[in-house]
Amino acid sequence: MSIGHTLLGLLESGPRHGYDLKRAFDATFGHDRPLHYGQVYSTMSRLLKNGLVEVDGIEAGDGPERKRYAITEAGVTDVARWLATPEKPEPYLQSTLYTKVVLALLTSRDAADILDTQRSAHLRGMRVLTERKRQGDLADQLICDHALFHLEADLRWLELTAARLDKLREAVTR
């Protein structure tokens, strides 16, 4: 995820302080990975330097001064371009799991055990996501569906690989 573009998009509704941006990001996108304050302020500093935001006001407080940021026209254009650009599908051609299976075969370890262990971990993760989906709001349901679909694809690959382990062993140990 592009943190900068996400923060710019949040600023389109109006100027905000870094603290408010963090709260909005965490509430909308950061259920599993909330932003650190330092990440917000370093990103805002970079966006300011690049002319995508401007300081809309500075307020004195008990601590350091609080800057209120507003998106610039260049920032709006940048967000629009980012939103219109399709994400590159991740083909997973360099899968760590595939590497582990092949190395197990090359070192005479039980690759089926690796696949079984991974299958169990995926199923546990799917149970957690399914429960979260049942209890969540629409946004949480959609993000859980996304993750579940990926895990389902991984499970299909695990089953296919388990069925082809003998052929894979032959291919990699020649």
Salt bridges, closest charged atoms under 4 A:
ASP20 OD2 - HIS17 ND1 3.39
ASP26 OD2 - LYS22 NZ 2.32
ASP32 OD1 - ARG132 NH1 2.58
ASP56 OD2 - ARG68 NE 3.01
GLU59 OE2 - HIS17 NE2 3.46
GLU59 OE2 - ARG68 NH1 3.00
ASP78 OD2 - HIS5 NE2 2.83
ASP78 OD1 - ARG81 NH2 3.45
ASP116 OD1 - ARG119 NH1 2.53
GLU131 OE1 - ARG134 NH1 2.99
ASP140 OD1 - ARG132 NH2 2.67
ASP145 OD1 - LYS133 NZ 2.43
ASP154 OD2 - HIS122 NE2 2.96
GLU159 OE2 - ARG119 NE 2.51
ASP166 OD1 - ARG169 NH1 3.00
